[in-house]
């Protein structure tokens, strides 16, 4: 296996552990023990850690060690602003590519989310939620933008993945998804972009739920 493949393998394993809560925010990582457990030399481990730091999951302190980064309210506010701006820019960018079949896909995913909420199946809800936004994101040719949005969403929701959720928030979010879909279907791309940026991904609009979810 190449050095690049080894680093990617270590990266994915560390993300799996972060997602499972095996490496908790604020804790330092025992690199010696981790390298021994994974059977890896320091080079692929170092490369994976550098990538995770760039993505905001850990902090590397010279001569002190590596700490799992805690998610602060200011981080959440910044991420919401970035995601809202990027998703809005994509909606305006892909206006000529968006088709009624894309709106059909989004409506189908809304139905999946509604069913998942009724069953208290948050994992299925979350998966359908990501795919809803990916319908228009994947129409963009800007792969770096799409990857950035995905990483920020992972940072917000997956490390670690919480076992509970705020049902009222998700119900309000469902109404927002429906509004986004209706605006896109009607061809109001500028209005859809503004709604995504200024409502759906507005920290101020969502703050009361954010405070509860991240308490």
Residue frames as qw, qx, qy, qz and C-alpha x, y, z in Angstrom:
[[0.000, 0.888, 0.460, 0.000, 0.00, 0.00, 0.00],
 [0.396, 0.545, -0.034, 0.739, 1.33, 3.46, -0.91],
 [0.244, -0.129, -0.468, 0.839, 2.12, 6.12, 1.70],
 [0.309, -0.106, -0.126, -0.937, -0.87, 8.14, 0.44],
 [0.660, -0.259, -0.596, -0.377, -3.19, 5.14, 0.80],
 [0.531, -0.213, -0.672, 0.471, -1.88, 4.45, 4.29],
 [0.029, -0.040, -0.269, 0.962, -2.50, 8.06, 5.33],
 [0.495, -0.168, -0.325, -0.788, -6.04, 7.91, 3.90],
 [0.660, -0.247, -0.708, -0.043, -6.67, 4.66, 5.77],
 [0.362, -0.194, -0.567, 0.714, -5.50, 6.20, 9.05],
 [0.172, -0.064, -0.012, -0.983, -7.57, 9.33, 8.35],
 [0.603, -0.245, -0.493, -0.577, -10.75, 7.32, 7.84],
 [0.622, -0.261, -0.698, 0.240, -10.10, 5.25, 10.98],
 [0.202, -0.113, -0.411, 0.882, -9.57, 8.37, 13.09],
 [0.367, -0.127, -0.171, -0.905, -12.78, 9.90, 11.74],
 [0.649, -0.273, -0.664, -0.253, -14.62, 6.67, 12.58],
 [0.498, -0.252, -0.633, 0.536, -13.37, 6.90, 16.16],
 [0.026, 0.017, 0.159, -0.987, -14.30, 10.57, 16.42],
 [0.506, -0.201, -0.429, -0.721, -17.78, 9.79, 15.11],
 [0.689, -0.299, -0.660, -0.031, -18.22, 6.99, 17.64],
 [0.427, -0.828, 0.090, -0.351, -17.11, 9.23, 20.49],
 [0.921, -0.171, -0.157, 0.312, -14.05, 7.09, 21.21],
 [0.482, 0.052, -0.087, 0.870, -11.89, 10.22, 20.97],
 [0.129, -0.825, -0.538, 0.116, -13.64, 12.96, 22.89],
 [0.205, 0.829, 0.031, 0.519, -13.41, 16.75, 22.47],
 [0.334, -0.855, 0.272, -0.287, -10.79, 18.25, 24.77],
 [0.889, -0.333, 0.293, 0.113, -8.85, 15.00, 25.15],
 [0.067, 0.725, -0.624, -0.283, -5.25, 14.54, 24.04],
 [0.944, 0.251, -0.150, -0.155, -4.50, 11.63, 21.72],
 [0.623, -0.528, 0.548, 0.179, -1.81, 9.17, 22.78],
 [0.575, 0.661, -0.362, -0.318, 0.04, 9.01, 19.46],
 [0.008, 0.452, -0.891, 0.023, 2.45, 6.29, 20.56],
 [0.465, 0.110, 0.820, -0.316, -0.37, 3.99, 21.63],
 [0.646, 0.584, 0.166, -0.462, -2.44, 4.87, 18.54],
 [0.402, 0.646, -0.591, -0.269, 0.41, 4.13, 16.15],
 [0.126, -0.259, 0.950, -0.117, 1.07, 0.82, 17.88],
 [0.557, 0.285, 0.652, -0.429, -2.61, -0.12, 17.80],
 [0.649, 0.660, 0.024, -0.378, -2.97, 0.72, 14.11],
 [0.829, -0.043, 0.406, 0.383, 0.38, -0.83, 13.24],
 [0.453, 0.841, 0.137, 0.262, 1.41, 2.36, 11.49],
 [0.578, 0.005, -0.121, 0.807, 4.64, 4.34, 11.35],
 [0.112, -0.612, -0.303, 0.721, 4.59, 8.00, 12.33],
 [0.067, -0.131, 0.440, 0.886, 4.59, 9.26, 8.70],
 [0.208, -0.409, -0.715, -0.527, 1.05, 8.16, 7.63],
 [0.338, -0.649, -0.610, 0.305, -0.22, 9.00, 11.11],
 [0.221, -0.439, -0.040, 0.870, 1.31, 12.47, 10.90],
 [0.035, -0.070, -0.546, -0.834, -0.14, 13.05, 7.42],
 [0.277, -0.549, -0.756, -0.224, -3.61, 11.99, 8.58],
 [0.336, -0.634, -0.447, 0.533, -3.40, 14.28, 11.62],
 [0.143, -0.240, 0.184, 0.942, -2.36, 17.26, 9.49],
 [0.168, -0.295, -0.670, -0.660, -5.40, 16.69, 7.28],
 [0.366, -0.625, -0.687, 0.063, -7.70, 16.44, 10.29],
 [0.291, -0.510, -0.237, 0.774, -6.29, 19.66, 11.72],
 [0.027, -0.025, 0.398, 0.917, -6.83, 21.50, 8.43],
 [0.320, -0.416, -0.693, -0.494, -10.45, 20.33, 8.51],
 [0.317, -0.524, 0.175, -0.771, -10.90, 21.56, 12.09],
 [0.845, -0.309, -0.394, -0.189, -11.29, 18.23, 13.92],
 [0.801, -0.377, -0.202, 0.419, -8.10, 18.35, 15.99],
 [0.028, 0.970, -0.219, 0.105, -5.45, 20.81, 17.16],
 [0.866, 0.103, -0.228, 0.434, -1.74, 19.99, 16.95],
 [0.306, -0.940, 0.147, -0.043, 0.27, 21.65, 19.71],
 [0.607, 0.549, -0.493, 0.296, 4.04, 21.57, 19.10],
 [0.260, 0.319, -0.742, 0.529, 5.82, 19.71, 21.92],
 [0.453, -0.133, 0.499, -0.727, 2.51, 19.20, 23.74],
 [0.314, 0.151, 0.937, -0.004, 0.57, 16.76, 21.63],
 [0.207, -0.185, -0.610, -0.742, -2.64, 16.45, 19.63],
 [0.228, 0.233, 0.665, -0.672, -6.02, 17.36, 21.10],
 [0.098, 0.525, 0.788, 0.307, -9.51, 16.65, 19.79],
 [0.010, 0.152, 0.009, 0.988, -10.98, 20.06, 19.12],
 [0.109, 0.505, 0.722, -0.460, -14.09, 21.14, 21.02],
 [0.118, 0.541, 0.550, 0.625, -16.90, 22.77, 19.06],
 [0.100, -0.324, -0.373, 0.864, -17.52, 26.29, 20.37],
 [0.316, 0.741, 0.525, -0.275, -20.62, 28.38, 19.72],
 [0.110, 0.776, -0.265, -0.562, -18.50, 30.80, 17.70],
 [0.186, -0.206, 0.866, 0.416, -17.40, 27.86, 15.51],
 [0.303, 0.482, 0.822, -0.025, -21.02, 26.91, 14.90],
 [0.216, 0.837, 0.192, -0.464, -21.94, 30.49, 14.00],
 [0.003, 0.625, -0.547, -0.557, -19.05, 30.71, 11.54],
 [0.241, 0.007, 0.930, 0.277, -19.87, 27.35, 9.96],
 [0.332, 0.654, 0.647, -0.208, -23.51, 28.29, 9.47],
 [0.184, 0.830, -0.082, -0.521, -22.49, 31.49, 7.72],
 [0.071, -0.458, 0.749, 0.474, -20.04, 29.67, 5.45],
 [0.289, 0.223, 0.923, 0.123, -22.42, 26.84, 4.56],
 [0.313, 0.747, 0.476, -0.343, -25.26, 29.28, 3.87],
 [0.142, 0.775, -0.289, -0.544, -23.10, 31.44, 1.63],
 [0.118, -0.308, 0.858, 0.393, -21.68, 28.46, -0.29],
 [0.312, 0.375, 0.873, 0.004, -25.01, 26.69, -0.79],
 [0.291, 0.804, 0.273, -0.441, -26.65, 29.96, -1.89],
 [0.064, 0.657, -0.506, -0.555, -23.87, 30.55, -4.42],
 [0.216, -0.034, 0.937, 0.274, -24.37, 27.06, -5.84],
 [0.354, 0.596, 0.685, -0.224, -28.13, 27.55, -6.25],
 [0.277, 0.837, -0.026, -0.471, -27.54, 30.69, -8.30],
 [0.094, -0.518, 0.730, 0.436, -24.73, 29.03, -10.24],
 [0.178, 0.042, 0.960, 0.213, -26.73, 25.95, -11.30],
 [0.452, 0.421, 0.346, -0.706, -30.00, 27.70, -12.13],
 [0.553, 0.469, -0.404, -0.557, -29.72, 26.72, -15.82],
 [0.288, 0.225, -0.929, -0.057, -28.97, 23.09, -14.96],
 [0.304, 0.069, 0.765, -0.564, -31.73, 22.53, -12.43],
 [0.344, -0.104, -0.720, -0.593, -34.60, 20.43, -13.83],
 [0.697, -0.320, -0.013, -0.641, -38.05, 19.44, -12.64],
 [0.876, -0.042, -0.478, 0.043, -36.65, 15.94, -12.03],
 [0.366, 0.234, -0.557, 0.708, -34.29, 17.48, -9.47],
 [0.408, -0.289, 0.228, -0.836, -37.26, 19.03, -7.68],
 [0.868, -0.138, -0.330, -0.344, -38.96, 15.61, -7.81],
 [0.692, 0.098, -0.600, 0.390, -35.93, 14.07, -6.10],
 [0.050, 0.256, -0.457, 0.851, -35.97, 16.73, -3.41],
 [0.646, -0.249, 0.004, -0.721, -39.69, 16.23, -2.76],
 [0.874, -0.050, -0.477, -0.071, -39.12, 12.48, -2.49],
 [0.497, 0.143, -0.587, 0.623, -36.39, 13.09, 0.07],
 [0.303, -0.308, 0.250, -0.867, -38.72, 15.39, 2.00],
 [0.841, -0.202, -0.231, -0.446, -41.17, 12.48, 2.19],
 [0.765, 0.060, -0.565, 0.303, -38.35, 10.25, 3.48],
 [0.161, 0.263, -0.482, 0.820, -37.49, 12.81, 6.16],
 [0.570, -0.297, 0.046, -0.764, -41.12, 13.09, 7.23],
 [0.902, -0.115, -0.380, -0.170, -41.39, 9.31, 7.55],
 [0.615, 0.158, -0.565, 0.527, -38.12, 9.08, 9.47],
 [0.113, -0.335, 0.362, -0.863, -39.20, 11.79, 11.93],
 [0.754, -0.268, -0.109, -0.589, -42.49, 10.00, 12.56],
 [0.930, -0.074, -0.355, 0.064, -40.48, 6.87, 13.41],
 [0.457, -0.847, 0.271, 0.034, -37.92, 8.77, 15.52],
 [0.885, 0.085, 0.221, 0.401, -35.27, 7.44, 13.15],
 [0.060, -0.925, 0.131, 0.353, -32.78, 10.29, 13.22],
 [0.463, -0.332, 0.646, 0.509, -30.07, 8.46, 11.28],
 [0.410, 0.458, 0.703, 0.359, -32.41, 8.01, 8.32],
 [0.079, 0.949, 0.276, -0.128, -33.60, 11.59, 8.66],
 [0.290, -0.771, 0.324, 0.466, -30.04, 12.90, 8.68],
 [0.482, -0.047, 0.714, 0.506, -29.07, 10.82, 5.64],
 [0.313, 0.684, 0.610, 0.248, -32.07, 12.06, 3.63],
 [0.100, -0.947, -0.092, 0.291, -31.37, 15.63, 4.77],
 [0.366, -0.537, 0.500, 0.572, -27.81, 15.49, 3.40],
 [0.398, 0.210, 0.759, 0.471, -29.02, 14.00, 0.11],
 [0.182, 0.865, 0.459, -0.092, -31.69, 16.72, -0.18],
 [0.083, -0.900, 0.177, 0.390, -29.04, 19.44, -0.23],
 [0.442, -0.316, 0.684, 0.486, -26.75, 17.34, -2.41],
 [0.549, 0.596, 0.577, 0.101, -29.34, 17.36, -5.21],
 [0.298, 0.951, 0.048, 0.060, -28.38, 20.93, -6.08],
 [0.382, -0.775, 0.445, 0.238, -24.84, 20.86, -4.68],
 [0.662, -0.099, 0.664, 0.332, -23.84, 18.02, -6.99],
 [0.548, 0.757, 0.333, 0.124, -24.92, 20.08, -10.02],
 [0.052, -0.952, 0.260, 0.151, -21.93, 22.34, -9.36],
 [0.817, 0.440, -0.269, 0.257, -18.56, 21.78, -11.02],
 [0.004, 0.733, -0.476, 0.486, -16.78, 23.22, -7.97],
 [0.809, -0.149, -0.563, 0.078, -15.65, 20.07, -6.18],
 [0.351, 0.125, -0.527, 0.764, -13.68, 21.98, -3.56],
 [0.377, -0.272, 0.103, -0.879, -16.82, 23.91, -2.58],
 [0.823, -0.212, -0.362, -0.383, -18.86, 20.71, -2.28],
 [0.715, -0.008, -0.588, 0.377, -16.16, 19.00, -0.22],
 [0.094, 0.237, -0.402, 0.879, -15.92, 22.04, 2.07],
 [0.599, -0.290, -0.044, -0.745, -19.68, 21.99, 2.72],
 [0.868, -0.137, -0.465, -0.110, -19.61, 18.25, 3.46],
 [0.545, 0.104, -0.570, 0.606, -16.68, 18.60, 5.88],
 [0.153, -0.273, 0.286, -0.906, -18.35, 21.46, 7.74],
 [0.756, -0.257, -0.186, -0.573, -21.56, 19.43, 8.10],
 [0.803, -0.047, -0.558, 0.205, -19.56, 16.49, 9.44],
 [0.285, 0.201, -0.484, 0.802, -17.93, 18.84, 11.92],
 [0.408, -0.290, 0.103, -0.859, -21.33, 20.12, 13.03],
 [0.817, -0.151, -0.015, -0.556, -23.17, 16.83, 13.36],
 [0.919, 0.136, -0.365, -0.056, -20.89, 13.80, 13.26],
 [0.623, 0.267, -0.539, 0.500, -18.05, 14.16, 15.75],
 [0.144, 0.064, 0.986, 0.050, -19.44, 12.63, 17.76],
 [0.350, -0.327, -0.590, -0.650, -22.90, 11.87, 16.35],
 [0.326, -0.158, 0.523, -0.772, -25.46, 12.68, 19.02],
 [0.011, -0.195, -0.981, -0.020, -27.97, 10.01, 19.95],
 [0.113, 0.692, 0.634, -0.325, -30.83, 12.48, 20.45],
 [0.206, 0.268, 0.353, 0.872, -32.18, 15.41, 18.45],
 [0.177, 0.317, 0.357, -0.861, -34.54, 18.37, 18.81],
 [0.310, 0.420, 0.830, 0.195, -37.74, 17.20, 17.16],
 [0.171, 0.867, 0.328, -0.335, -39.30, 20.66, 17.02],
 [0.099, -0.669, 0.434, 0.595, -36.22, 21.91, 15.19],
 [0.242, -0.043, 0.863, 0.441, -36.45, 19.14, 12.63],
 [0.270, 0.658, 0.701, -0.055, -40.16, 19.83, 12.08],
 [0.101, 0.888, 0.016, -0.449, -39.41, 23.49, 11.42],
 [0.203, -0.478, 0.667, 0.534, -36.53, 22.40, 9.21],
 [0.378, 0.307, 0.847, 0.214, -38.93, 20.23, 7.22],
 [0.258, 0.862, 0.382, -0.213, -41.08, 23.28, 6.49],
 [0.057, -0.797, 0.352, 0.487, -37.94, 25.08, 5.35],
 [0.349, -0.141, 0.828, 0.416, -36.98, 22.20, 3.06],
 [0.369, 0.610, 0.700, 0.042, -40.44, 22.34, 1.51],
 [0.125, 0.925, 0.081, -0.350, -40.08, 26.10, 0.95],
 [0.217, -0.572, 0.603, 0.512, -36.66, 25.65, -0.67],
 [0.384, 0.148, 0.860, 0.303, -38.03, 22.99, -2.98],
 [0.307, 0.778, 0.536, -0.116, -41.05, 25.08, -3.99],
 [0.035, 0.880, -0.161, -0.445, -38.89, 28.08, -4.82],
 [0.258, -0.376, 0.754, 0.472, -36.54, 25.96, -6.91],
 [0.392, 0.375, 0.825, 0.157, -39.41, 24.25, -8.75],
 [0.249, 0.875, 0.370, -0.190, -40.95, 27.61, -9.59],
 [0.627, 0.518, 0.096, 0.574, -37.65, 28.90, -10.96],
 [0.206, -0.946, 0.057, -0.242, -37.12, 31.45, -8.21],
 [0.832, 0.086, -0.311, 0.450, -33.42, 30.66, -7.81],
 [0.163, 0.493, -0.291, 0.804, -32.50, 34.03, -6.37],
 [0.603, -0.512, 0.077, -0.607, -35.26, 33.70, -3.77],
 [0.959, -0.173, -0.222, 0.022, -34.23, 30.11, -2.99],
 [0.629, 0.293, -0.357, 0.626, -30.60, 31.16, -2.54],
 [0.129, -0.531, 0.253, -0.799, -31.59, 34.00, -0.21],
 [0.802, -0.416, -0.051, -0.425, -33.85, 31.69, 1.80],
 [0.912, -0.012, -0.314, 0.264, -31.10, 29.08, 2.21],
 [0.456, 0.337, -0.327, 0.756, -28.60, 31.73, 3.29],
 [0.134, -0.394, 0.213, -0.884, -30.80, 34.01, 5.41],
 [0.757, -0.317, 0.073, -0.567, -33.18, 31.49, 7.01],
 [0.973, -0.032, -0.221, -0.056, -32.19, 27.84, 6.70],
 [0.782, 0.048, -0.276, 0.556, -28.51, 28.43, 7.46],
 [0.048, -0.746, 0.134, -0.650, -28.91, 31.56, 9.55],
 [0.410, -0.016, -0.732, 0.544, -27.35, 31.17, 12.97],
 [0.195, -0.055, 0.315, -0.927, -29.58, 33.91, 14.37],
 [0.690, -0.075, -0.283, -0.662, -32.77, 32.27, 13.04],
 [0.830, -0.056, -0.552, -0.060, -31.77, 28.80, 14.28],
 [0.151, 0.494, -0.623, 0.588, -29.97, 29.85, 17.47],
 [0.636, -0.346, 0.346, -0.597, -32.68, 28.80, 19.94],
 [0.986, 0.059, -0.059, -0.143, -32.52, 25.25, 18.59],
 [0.614, 0.510, -0.482, 0.361, -28.73, 25.26, 18.30],
 [0.194, -0.552, 0.548, -0.598, -28.44, 26.15, 21.99],
 [0.845, -0.193, 0.276, -0.415, -30.64, 23.18, 22.90],
 [0.936, 0.297, -0.188, -0.008, -28.97, 20.69, 20.55],
 [0.597, 0.457, -0.458, 0.474, -25.43, 21.53, 21.64],
 [0.491, -0.728, 0.210, -0.429, -26.19, 21.98, 25.33]]
